[in-house]
Amino acid sequence: MIFNCELKKVVDDSYEIEIGHGLQEKLINDLKNGLTGKKKFAVVTDSIVEGLYGRDIYERILGAGFKADLFVIPECEKSKTRAMKEFVEDSMLEKGYRRDCAVIAVGGGVVTDLAGFVAGTFGRGVPFVNYATTLLAAADASVGGKTAVDTPLATNLIGIFNQPEKVYLDIDTWKTLPEVQIASGLAETIKHGCLGDAELFEYLEKNVEKIFAGDVAACEYIAEHNCNVKYRVVMNDERESGLREVLNLGHTVGRAVETVSDYKLFHGEAVAIGLVAQAELGKKLGYISAENCDRVIKLLERAKLPVRVPEYVDKKVLVKKLYTDKKVRDGKLRFVFQKEIGSVMQFGDNNFAKEIAEAEIAEIIEKM
């Protein structure tokens, strides 16, 4: 006897991304109005953001009459691990959290990635909200629903797609970021210009220094354009069946060099090196002109980002590390390439990554 379990369903994972200044009270009001449908909140933040915004939001939640606890992880990329996810989960269980809660992620990409993953599996899934406090998180990690942790063997390969109830991009939080963190976020912003927004790229060529100066109009402009690029891609391919791979532009080499550097490089710094690698290889393959390749490199340099592999990184080890990239298929390296400025190469129906021989990219890396 055979039983056919038909489980077809339609799920609406739509959510708002609110861009503004000082959005803490807006978050509290939204919680009061039933944003998550819960009255108990696990506020997850890191050891730096705790004193800047995490504790403040936690205390505001308590002041609004809700139950809440603050869960703090060490500030660094190395915190994005299965062990740290277990620490947060166990800490929540010890405090009596069950399915009657929601998770509030307050921080940068490590916090939003980890907390979103926790929310997706805790009690088989509870609601969560992202309150992004870095330009990098605003540009990339907090938007799109990809949550994951890293392992010694690979980055971002252990995770789930889990969409938040809402994302808050508080531009005022950028004022407390060190210059290197602004630069790191600009790498993902430049990436978005390269792959899908020539106007954004040209704006950055004219105004990138204004971002470091905290110019309000310039910061609002890049926040809106970053969201627009990701929105257009994610809306058409939520679970990375094809098109969404374009958001990995520069990440094949970038993630590898980040790991091999033992995270001495910030994520955006590593992505910048990866963007140069794909542009240089793309130039060789005829996907981008020498002039536009040079524009990419010069803009990254003006954004105070590295464009060469650091001397302390073993390039042979780096090349082998490329095989841990999630775009690898049947043991073959696959790269996303920009098409001049503002577009990406397509290599067939719903195929946006090209198989590349190890020797081809090894030659480029050796020259970097």
Secondary structure, DSSP 8 states (H G I E B T S, - for coil): ---------------EEEEESS-HHHHHHHHHTTSSS-SEEEEEEETTHIIIIIHHHHHHHHHTT-EEEEEEE-SSGGG-BHHHHHHHHHHHHHTT--TT-EEEEEESHHHHHHHHHHHHHGGG---EEEEE-SHHIIIIITSSSEEEEB-SS-SS-EEEE---SEEEEEGGGGGGS-HHHHHHHHHHHHHHHHHH-HHHHHHHHHHHHHHHTT-HHHHHHHHHHHHHHHHHHHHH-TT-SSGGGGGGTTHHHHHHHHHHTTT-S-HHHHHHHHHHHHHHHHHHHTSS-HHHHHHHHHHHHHTT---S--TTS-HHHHHHHGGGSTT-BTTBEEE--B-SSS-B---STT---EEE-HHHHHHHHHH-
